């Protein structure tokens, strides 16, 4: 049993305003794996006040960038040392298969290192060349911290979502209140322990597990200068409205319904092997999952058969067992949501290739669903347009390349996507035509130095690298 009976506020563990901890159930069998204190509005007020005081006093924002970089480098090293423990915690509370949580640890290192490199090369202050040689005026341009940042993250990839925000925010000199999902109280409690060991100044960082109402109190707080949010598009719209009313800075990384375009010359076996990870990572509970598979009519049944064989080969079960590929959904309501979409697909007239709404045999105690593939899907169907957030794939036929691009772009989302082809340059040309924030060619991995974010209803702003770091700064121009 893992217990966090206090809250991490401003770098110190304090008694919560609500003395009743939350039981954290296992998605695998509903047993209680831990208990943790939950923040309420009074705790948010305390954390924001500490962040505001630390920012105004300049205890962190006036620290030289090199010292801030050194502190975050220590944090990254501590996390690397604890990688196995972090992976185990996330599997316990999220139901994410062990292969996924372990494989994600090197990615956290690459993500952090990209931010650290960006900070080392960042133009914190530069003098502009005068507009004409005899000008008596010179301009000094500075990049300064925004202020108090409310970082709000979802439950599906807690460490990645947390570090993608707190690392650049802290590198830029901001004070941060990180609001995490109640489901992740254990892994995020451990994150707070690591931050405590780094030894940041008092008030600079808080980590608060809290429900939606408390989260809205945080993002609405008048002493918050910027909101950095990852989550659903519905919640993002609400946050954007609050930010607009109060003129807060805001960045939003929202939902997705990404398309994988398999071109006629693609190696189908290679493409489907790549989609095993690109479409079904983290039990399908991933905003970047490529769950719309676009296949040419000339090879459509070949693609459908290969996906059927793949999905039926994957072990569903206890996320802690080494050969499990797909674990349970995080909560019973998420399990029911996914099962209801599978039922909807059948009602919409899609062909059920494999899977279905039934719970896998022997796994009735957990939040399990049966991985499912639908064929003969029209892109207008709800199962092709709405984010299901589970292991459900839809296969859509296209006539030619223009038709494939049209279908890929006919979505309110634009977060990720993929193109598969034997001709890399041709695949790159197709990728340029897809209106989405990131596109992988032939299963390439994410590059953390490049910006990540979405078009359309998939968000506003970008994360990662120098672009992501810059979103936590304000420009100041001084003329002399």
C-alpha positions in Angstrom: 0.0 0.0 0.0 1.4 3.4 -1.1 0.3 6.4 0.9 0.6 10.1 0.4 -1.3 11.7 3.2 0.0 15.3 2.7 0.2 17.7 -0.3 3.4 19.1 -1.9 2.8 22.9 -1.8 5.6 25.3 -2.6 8.3 22.7 -2.0 7.0 21.5 1.4 4.7 18.7 2.4 1.7 20.2 4.2 -1.6 18.9 5.7 -4.5 19.0 3.2 -7.6 21.0 3.9 -9.6 17.8 3.4 -8.4 15.1 5.8 -10.0 12.2 3.9 -7.6 10.6 1.4 -8.8 9.0 -1.8 -8.5 5.3 -2.4 -6.6 4.5 -5.6 -8.0 1.3 -7.2 -6.1 -1.1 -9.5 -7.6 -1.0 -13.0 -6.6 -4.7 -13.2 -8.8 -6.1 -10.3 -10.1 -3.1 -8.4 -8.0 -3.8 -5.3 -6.8 -0.7 -3.4 -3.2 0.0 -4.3 -2.8 3.3 -2.5 -4.3 6.3 -0.7 -3.6 9.9 -1.3 -4.6 13.3 -0.1 -6.6 15.4 -2.6 -6.4 19.2 -3.1 -9.4 21.4 -2.6 -9.8 25.1 -3.5 -8.2 26.2 -0.2 -5.1 24.2 -1.0 -5.0 25.7 -4.5 -5.1 29.2 -3.0 -2.2 28.3 -0.7 -0.1 26.9 -3.6 -0.9 29.9 -5.9 0.0 32.4 -3.1 3.3 30.6 -2.5 4.0 30.7 -6.3 3.1 34.4 -6.6 5.3 35.3 -3.6 8.3 33.4 -4.9 7.9 35.0 -8.4 7.5 38.5 -7.1 10.5 38.1 -4.8 12.5 36.8 -7.8 14.0 33.8 -5.9 13.9 31.7 -9.0 13.2 34.0 -12.0 16.3 36.1 -11.2 18.5 33.0 -10.8 20.9 32.9 -13.8 19.8 30.6 -16.6 22.9 28.4 -16.1 21.9 27.7 -12.5 18.3 26.9 -13.5 19.6 24.5 -16.2 21.8 22.8 -13.6 18.9 22.3 -11.3 16.7 20.7 -14.0 19.6 18.5 -15.1 19.8 17.2 -11.5 16.0 16.5 -11.6 16.4 14.6 -14.9 19.3 12.5 -13.4 17.2 11.6 -10.4 14.3 10.6 -12.6 16.6 8.4 -14.7 17.8 6.7 -11.6 14.2 5.9 -10.6 13.0 4.8 -14.1 12.0 1.3 -13.1 10.1 2.5 -10.1 8.3 5.2 -12.2 7.3 2.6 -14.8 6.0 0.3 -12.2 3.9 3.0 -10.5 2.3 4.1 -13.8 1.4 0.5 -14.7 -0.1 0.0 -11.2 -2.4 3.0 -11.3 -3.1 3.4 -15.0 -3.2 -0.2 -16.2 -0.6 0.7 -18.9 1.3 -2.4 -20.0 4.8 -2.7 -18.6 6.4 -2.7 -22.0 4.9 0.7 -22.6 5.8 2.3 -19.3 9.4 1.0 -19.5 9.8 2.0 -23.1 8.7 5.5 -22.2 11.5 6.1 -19.8 14.3 6.8 -22.4 11.8 9.1 -24.1 11.5 11.2 -20.9 15.3 11.5 -21.0 15.3 12.6 -24.6 12.4 15.1 -24.0 14.3 16.6 -21.0 17.6 16.8 -22.8 16.0 18.6 -25.7 14.7 21.2 -23.4 18.0 21.5 -21.7 19.9 22.0 -25.0 17.3 24.6 -26.0 17.8 26.5 -22.8 21.6 26.4 -23.2 21.3 28.0 -26.7 18.3 30.2 -25.9 18.5 33.9 -26.7 17.7 35.1 -23.2 18.9 38.5 -24.1 20.2 39.9 -27.3 21.1 43.3 -28.8 19.5 44.1 -32.2 21.5 45.7 -35.0 20.3 49.3 -35.4 18.0 49.9 -38.3 20.5 52.3 -39.9 24.2 52.8 -39.2 24.0 56.2 -37.6 21.1 55.3 -35.4 21.5 56.7 -31.8 19.2 54.0 -30.5 20.0 50.4 -29.8 17.4 47.7 -28.7 17.9 45.0 -26.1 15.4 42.2 -26.4 14.9 40.0 -23.4 13.0 36.8 -22.9 11.5 36.8 -19.3 9.4 34.4 -17.4 5.6 34.7 -17.8 4.9 34.5 -14.1 2.8 31.9 -12.2 2.0 28.9 -14.5 -0.9 26.5 -13.9 0.1 23.3 -15.5 -2.9 20.9 -15.8 -2.3 17.4 -17.1 -4.4 14.2 -17.9 -4.0 10.7 -16.5 -2.9 8.7 -19.5 0.8 9.5 -19.6 1.4 11.4 -16.4 5.2 11.7 -16.3 5.5 12.7 -19.9 2.7 15.3 -19.7 4.1 16.7 -16.4 7.7 17.0 -17.5 6.8 18.5 -20.9 5.4 21.4 -18.9 7.3 21.8 -15.7 10.8 21.5 -17.2 10.4 24.4 -19.7 8.4 26.5 -17.3 11.0 26.2 -14.6 13.9 26.7 -17.1 12.3 30.0 -18.1 12.1 31.1 -14.4 8.4 30.7 -13.7 6.8 29.4 -10.6 4.5 26.4 -11.2 1.4 24.8 -9.8 1.1 21.4 -11.4 -2.5 19.9 -11.2 -2.6 16.2 -11.7 -5.4 13.7 -12.1 -6.5 11.8 -8.9 -5.8 8.5 -10.7 -2.1 9.5 -10.8 -1.7 10.5 -7.2 0.9 7.8 -6.6 3.3 8.4 -9.5 2.8 12.2 -9.2 3.5 11.9 -5.5 6.8 10.3 -6.4 7.4 13.1 -8.9 7.0 15.6 -6.0 9.6 13.6 -4.0 12.1 14.0 -6.8 11.4 17.7 -7.1 11.9 18.1 -3.3 15.3 16.4 -3.7 16.3 18.9 -6.3 16.0 21.7 -3.7 14.2 24.5 -5.6 13.5 27.7 -3.7 10.5 27.9 -1.5 7.2 28.5 -3.3 8.5 27.7 -6.8 6.7 24.3 -7.4 3.6 22.6 -6.1 2.1 19.2 -7.2 -1.6 18.9 -6.5 -3.8 15.9 -7.3 -7.4 17.2 -7.6 -10.8 16.8 -9.3 -12.2 18.9 -12.1 -13.9 21.5 -9.9 -10.7 22.2 -8.1 -8.9 22.3 -11.4 -11.3 25.0 -12.6 -10.6 27.0 -9.5 -6.9 26.9 -10.3 -7.2 27.9 -13.9 -9.6 30.7 -13.0 -7.4 32.1 -10.2 -6.5 35.7 -10.7 -2.9 35.2 -9.7 -2.3 32.7 -12.5 -0.6 34.2 -15.5 -0.5 31.2 -17.9 -2.4 28.0 -18.3 -0.6 25.0 -19.9 -3.1 22.2 -20.4 -3.2 18.7 -21.9 -6.5 16.9 -22.1 -9.8 16.7 -23.9 -10.9 19.2 -26.5 -14.1 19.8 -24.5 -12.1 20.8 -21.4 -9.7 22.8 -23.6 -12.6 24.9 -24.9 -13.6 25.7 -21.4 -10.1 26.6 -20.4 -9.7 28.8 -23.5 -12.8 30.7 -22.6 -11.5 31.3 -19.1 -8.2 32.4 -20.4 -9.8 34.7 -23.0 -12.0 36.4 -20.4 -9.0 37.0 -18.1 -6.4 37.5 -20.8 -4.2 34.7 -19.5 -1.5 33.2 -21.7 -2.6 29.7 -22.7 -1.3 26.6 -24.5 -3.6 23.7 -25.2 -2.6 20.1 -26.3 -6.0 18.4 -26.9 -7.6 15.4 -28.6 -6.9 13.6 -31.8 -8.3 11.1 -34.3 -5.2 10.6 -36.4 -5.0 8.9 -39.8 -2.4 6.5 -40.9 -2.2 6.6 -44.7 -0.9 3.4 -46.3 0.1 4.1 -49.8 -0.3 1.5 -52.6 3.4 0.7 -52.7 3.8 0.2 -49.0 5.1 -3.0 -47.4 1.9 -4.0 -45.6 3.6 -6.3 -43.1 6.0 -3.5 -42.1 3.2 -0.9 -41.9 1.0 -3.1 -39.7 4.0 -4.1 -37.5 4.6 -0.3 -37.0 0.9 0.4 -36.4 1.0 -2.1 -33.5 2.8 0.7 -31.7 1.5 3.7 -33.5 -2.1 2.8 -33.1 -2.3 0.7 -30.0 0.3 2.3 -27.7 -0.8 2.7 -24.0 -3.9 0.5 -24.5 -5.1 2.9 -27.2 -5.5 5.6 -24.5 -3.3 8.1 -26.3 -4.1 11.3 -28.1 -1.6 10.6 -30.8 -2.8 7.1 -31.6 -3.3 6.6 -35.3 -6.7 4.9 -35.1 -8.0 5.7 -38.6 -6.2 3.4 -41.0 -6.6 4.6 -44.6 -6.0 1.8 -47.1 -6.0 1.8 -51.0 -9.0 -0.1 -52.5 -6.5 -2.2 -54.5 -5.0 -3.6 -51.3 -7.9 -3.0 -48.8 -8.6 -6.6 -47.8 -4.9 -7.3 -47.5 -4.6 -4.5 -45.0 -7.8 -5.6 -43.1 -6.5 -9.2 -42.9 -3.1 -8.1 -41.6 -4.6 -5.9 -38.9 -7.0 -8.8 -37.9 -4.0 -11.1 -37.5 -2.1 -8.5 -35.6 -4.8 -7.6 -33.1 -5.7 -11.2 -32.4 -2.1 -12.0 -31.6 -1.9 -9.4 -28.8 -2.1 -10.6 -25.3 -4.7 -8.7 -23.2 -4.3 -9.0 -19.4 -2.4 -8.1 -16.3 -0.2 -5.1 -17.2 2.6 -6.4 -14.9 3.0 -9.6 -16.9 5.9 -9.3 -19.3 4.1 -10.6 -22.4 1.0 -8.4 -21.9 0.6 -5.9 -24.7 -2.8 -4.4 -23.8 -3.9 -3.8 -20.3 -7.1 -2.5 -18.8 -8.7 0.9 -19.3 -8.0 3.2 -16.4 -11.5 3.4 -14.9 -14.8 1.6 -15.3 -16.4 4.6 -17.0 -13.7 4.6 -19.6 -14.2 0.9 -20.1 -17.9 1.4 -20.7 -17.2 4.4 -23.0 -15.0 2.2 -25.3 -17.4 -0.7 -25.3 -20.3 1.7 -26.2 -18.3 2.9 -29.2 -17.8 -0.6 -30.3 -21.5 -1.2 -30.1 -22.1 2.0 -31.9 -19.8 0.9 -34.8 -21.8 -2.2 -35.2 -25.1 -0.2 -35.2 -23.6 2.3 -37.8 -23.1 -0.6 -40.2 -19.3 -1.1 -40.0 -18.0 -4.6 -40.5 -16.7 -6.1 -37.2 -13.5 -7.8 -38.3 -12.4 -8.9 -34.8 -13.2 -8.0 -31.2 -16.5 -6.7 -30.0 -18.2 -5.2 -27.0 -17.7 -8.3 -24.8 -15.2 -8.2 -21.9 -12.3 -10.6 -22.4 -12.9 -14.0 -20.7 -11.3 -14.3 -17.3 -10.7 -10.5 -16.9 -14.2 -9.5 -15.7 -12.8 -8.0 -12.4 -10.8 -5.4 -14.3 -11.6 -2.5 -16.7 -10.8 -4.6 -19.8 -12.1 -4.3 -23.3 -11.6 -6.5 -26.3 -9.3 -4.9 -28.9 -11.4 -4.3 -32.0 -11.0 -3.7 -35.7 -13.8 -2.4 -37.9 -13.7 -2.5 -41.8 -16.0 -0.9 -44.4 -16.0 2.3 -42.4 -17.2 5.5 -43.9 -15.2 8.6 -42.6 -18.5 10.2 -41.7 -19.3 7.6 -39.1 -18.9 8.6 -35.4 -16.4 5.8 -34.8 -14.3 7.5 -37.5 -14.8 11.1 -36.3 -14.8 10.9 -32.5 -11.9 10.1 -30.2 -12.6 6.7 -28.6 -9.4 6.5 -26.5 -9.2 2.8 -26.5 -7.9 -0.1 -28.6 -10.4 0.3 -31.5 -9.2 0.7 -35.1 -11.2 1.7 -38.1 -10.1 0.9 -41.7 -11.3 3.3 -44.4 -10.8 2.7 -48.1 -9.6 5.4 -50.5 -9.6 5.6 -54.3 -6.4 7.6 -55.0 -3.9 9.8 -53.3 -6.0 12.9 -53.4 -8.9 11.0 -51.9 -6.6 9.7 -49.1 -5.4 13.2 -48.3 -9.0 14.5 -48.3 -10.2 11.8 -45.9 -7.2 12.3 -43.6 -8.0 16.0 -43.5 -11.8 15.5 -43.0 -11.6 15.6 -39.2 -12.1 18.3 -36.6 -8.8 17.2 -35.1 -5.2 17.6 -36.4 -2.7 16.3 -33.8 -0.8 13.4 -35.4 -0.7 11.1 -38.4 1.4 8.8 -40.4 2.3 7.9 -44.0 3.6 4.5 -45.2 5.4 4.0 -48.5 8.3 2.3 -50.1 9.3 5.7 -51.5 10.3 7.9 -48.6 10.3 11.2 -50.6 6.9 10.5 -52.0 5.7 9.8 -48.4 7.2 13.1 -47.3 5.3 14.9 -50.1 2.0 13.3 -49.0 2.8 14.2 -45.3 3.2 17.8 -46.3 -0.4 17.8 -47.5 -2.0 16.5 -44.3 -3.2 19.2 -41.9 -1.9 17.9 -38.7 0.7 19.0 -36.2 3.0 16.0 -36.5 3.3 13.3 -39.1 5.5 10.2 -39.0 6.9 8.6 -42.1 7.2 4.8 -42.0 6.9 4.7 -38.2 9.6 7.3 -37.3 9.8 8.1 -33.6 9.0 11.5 -32.1 11.8 14.1 -32.4 11.7 16.1 -29.1 13.8 19.0 -30.6 10.9 19.8 -32.9 7.6 21.4 -31.9 4.7 19.2 -30.9 1.0 20.3 -30.9 -2.1 20.3 -33.0 -4.1 22.0 -35.8 -7.8 22.8 -35.5 -9.5 21.3 -32.4 -6.3 19.5 -31.4 -5.0 22.6 -29.6 -3.2 25.9 -29.5 0.5 26.3 -29.2 3.4 23.9 -29.2 5.6 21.9 -26.8 9.2 20.5 -26.9 12.5 22.0 -27.7 13.2 25.7 -28.2 9.6 26.4 -29.4 8.1 24.8 -26.3 10.5 26.7 -24.0 9.6 30.0 -25.7 5.9 29.6 -24.8 6.8 30.1 -21.1 8.5 33.5 -21.8 7.5 37.1 -22.6 9.4 39.4 -24.9 10.6 42.6 -23.4 12.3 45.3 -25.6 14.5 47.9 -24.0 15.7 50.8 -26.2 18.8 52.7 -25.2 
